[in-house]
Amino acid sequence: MGVALGVIGLGRIGAFHAHTLTELPGVDRLVVFDERPEVTERVAGELAASSAPSVAALLDSDIDGVVVAAATPAHSELVVAAVGRGLPTFCEKPIAATAAQSAATAATVTASGVAVQVGYQRRFDSAFAAARAAVEAGELGWLHTVRSTTMDPSPPPMSYIAGSGGIFRDCAVHDFDALRWITGQEPVSVFAVGANQGDPGFAAADDVDTAAVVVTMSGGTLGLISNARYNGRGYDARLEVHGDRDAVVAGWDCGIPVRNTHPHSTFPTGPSHDFFMDRFLDAYRTELAVFCDVVTGAAESPCTVADAVEVAWIAEAATLSRKQSRPVAIAEVRR
């Protein structure tokens, strides 16, 4: 017997999740809703899913769990509404627009006792998971450096950028989560810089198209994060973990979007990854399959609201650091 799930928000990632869920053996029924009625009906028709006329109708449609993939400003309200009905919830990152709002949302979720899983799909990528396992096994010794990269082939629409919260809250959060998850350490301080050479819409939104962040972790490890909205060769998401005894990498597959100038090497053979959905296709599928287990009670949430709040504090510190051109302690933004 499978589960019945609802999906709220049928934009790029929401429609993608809905399609993925219909292919999972653990899902028997799907109910979908988007604030655009024509989109709701189109996706419902494509997937042979049920359509709901409103969020309330979806939440009351005899489902077992909810996937929240609406626009970021709606996440907190939707998560609170879902757990208020006792429905296990999967929420795309972030759970709220700011760290303070994320902490308040997390407090409500914790008090409800309802499971919430946050969408940091790199935790379900086989290479990232293997890197974490190597660290946990002590194979690398003590960690001195972690490099994490996220670079998009081209920026999303400026209408999206305007409401995204900025590159640190929208893009770098995946790197921040990977840094915490891989090292098992907590951030102490952040220093961030940014630049704009592309669309002037970034500057108009008080954002940047390229960023670099140094995160000092509680165990002494330095996290080096780089992000860009323009990477003409493709979508780049990779990780390097360096210790005093060994080093491992994740994301250095044949689709890594780089051109190797070594005269005697043919790696990578390509084609380059061109979008986050193709780079992490298997990870997204695994992530949602695990959520089905969370819904049935067979598994606990592998990425909790508490994890999301910690990532949000790093993003908050990075945002302040860039604007004020100085290091920012995590304790400062928590105050």
Secondary structure in CASP SS format (residue, H / E / C, confidence):
PFRMAT SS
TARGET T0000
AUTHOR 0000-0000-0000
METHOD secondary structure of the structure
MODEL  1
M C 1.00
G C 1.00
V E 1.00
A E 1.00
L E 1.00
G E 1.00
V E 1.00
I E 1.00
G C 1.00
L C 1.00
G C 1.00
R H 1.00
I H 1.00
G H 1.00
A H 1.00
F H 1.00
H H 1.00
A H 1.00
H H 1.00
T H 1.00
L H 1.00
T H 1.00
E C 1.00
L C 1.00
P C 1.00
G C 1.00
V E 1.00
D E 1.00
R E 1.00
L E 1.00
V E 1.00
V E 1.00
F E 1.00
D C 1.00
E C 1.00
R C 1.00
P H 1.00
E H 1.00
V H 1.00
T H 1.00
E H 1.00
R H 1.00
V H 1.00
A H 1.00
G H 1.00
E H 1.00
L H 1.00
A C 1.00
A C 1.00
S E 1.00
S E 1.00
A C 1.00
P C 1.00
S C 1.00
V H 1.00
A H 1.00
A H 1.00
L H 1.00
L H 1.00
D C 1.00
S C 1.00
D C 1.00
I C 1.00
D C 1.00
G E 1.00
V E 1.00
V E 1.00
V E 1.00
A C 1.00
A C 1.00
A C 1.00
T H 1.00
P H 1.00
A H 1.00
H H 1.00
S H 1.00
E H 1.00
L H 1.00
V H 1.00
V H 1.00
A H 1.00
A H 1.00
V H 1.00
G H 1.00
R C 1.00
G C 1.00
L C 1.00
P C 1.00
T E 1.00
F E 1.00
C E 1.00
E E 1.00
K C 1.00
P C 1.00
I C 1.00
A C 1.00
A C 1.00
T C 1.00
A H 1.00
A H 1.00
Q H 1.00
S H 1.00
A H 1.00
A H 1.00
T H 1.00
A H 1.00
A H 1.00
T H 1.00
V H 1.00
T H 1.00
A H 1.00
S H 1.00
G C 1.00
V C 1.00
A C 1.00
V E 1.00
Q E 1.00
V E 1.00
G E 1.00
Y C 1.00
Q H 1.00
R H 1.00
R H 1.00
F H 1.00
D C 1.00
S H 1.00
A H 1.00
F H 1.00
A H 1.00
A H 1.00
A H 1.00
R H 1.00
A H 1.00
A H 1.00
V H 1.00
E H 1.00
A C 1.00
G C 1.00
E C 1.00
L C 1.00
G C 1.00
W C 1.00
L E 1.00
H E 1.00
T E 1.00
V E 1.00
R E 1.00
S E 1.00
T E 1.00
T E 1.00
M E 1.00
D C 1.00
P C 1.00
S C 1.00
P C 1.00
P C 1.00
P C 1.00
M H 1.00
S H 1.00
Y H 1.00
I H 1.00
A H 1.00
G C 1.00
S C 1.00
G C 1.00
G C 1.00
I H 1.00
F H 1.00
R H 1.00
D H 1.00
C C 1.00
A C 1.00
V H 1.00
H H 1.00
D H 1.00
F H 1.00
D H 1.00
A H 1.00
L H 1.00
R H 1.00
W H 1.00
I H 1.00
T H 1.00
G C 1.00
Q C 1.00
E C 1.00
P E 1.00
V E 1.00
S E 1.00
V E 1.00
F E 1.00
A E 1.00
V E 1.00
G E 1.00
A E 1.00
N C 1.00
Q C 1.00
G C 1.00
D C 1.00
P C 1.00
G H 1.00
F H 1.00
A H 1.00
A H 1.00
A C 1.00
D C 1.00
D C 1.00
V C 1.00
D C 1.00
T E 1.00
A E 1.00
A E 1.00
V E 1.00
V E 1.00
V E 1.00
T E 1.00
M E 1.00
S C 1.00
G C 1.00
G C 1.00
T C 1.00
L E 1.00
G E 1.00
L E 1.00
I E 1.00
S E 1.00
N E 1.00
A E 1.00
R C 1.00
Y C 1.00
N C 1.00
G C 1.00
R C 1.00
G C 1.00
Y C 1.00
D E 1.00
A E 1.00
R E 1.00
L E 1.00
E E 1.00
V E 1.00
H E 1.00
G E 1.00
D C 1.00
R C 1.00
D C 1.00
A E 1.00
V E 1.00
V E 1.00
A E 1.00
G C 1.00
W C 1.00
D C 1.00
C C 1.00
G C 1.00
I C 1.00
P C 1.00
V C 1.00
R C 1.00
N C 1.00
T C 1.00
H C 1.00
P C 1.00
H C 1.00
S C 1.00
T C 1.00
F C 1.00
P C 1.00
T C 1.00
G C 1.00
P C 1.00
S C 1.00
H C 1.00
D C 1.00
F C 1.00
F H 1.00
M H 1.00
D H 1.00
R H 1.00
F C 1.00
L H 1.00
D H 1.00
A H 1.00
Y H 1.00
R H 1.00
T H 1.00
E H 1.00
L H 1.00
A H 1.00
V H 1.00
F H 1.00
C H 1.00
D H 1.00
V H 1.00
V H 1.00
T H 1.00
G C 1.00
A C 1.00
A C 1.00
E C 1.00
S C 1.00
P C 1.00
C C 1.00
T C 1.00
V H 1.00
A H 1.00
D H 1.00
A H 1.00
V H 1.00
E H 1.00
V H 1.00
A H 1.00
W H 1.00
I H 1.00
A H 1.00
E H 1.00
A H 1.00
A H 1.00
T H 1.00
L H 1.00
S H 1.00
R H 1.00
K H 1.00
Q H 1.00
S C 1.00
R C 1.00
P C 1.00
V E 1.00
A E 1.00
I H 1.00
A H 1.00
E H 1.00
V H 1.00
R H 1.00
R C 1.00
END
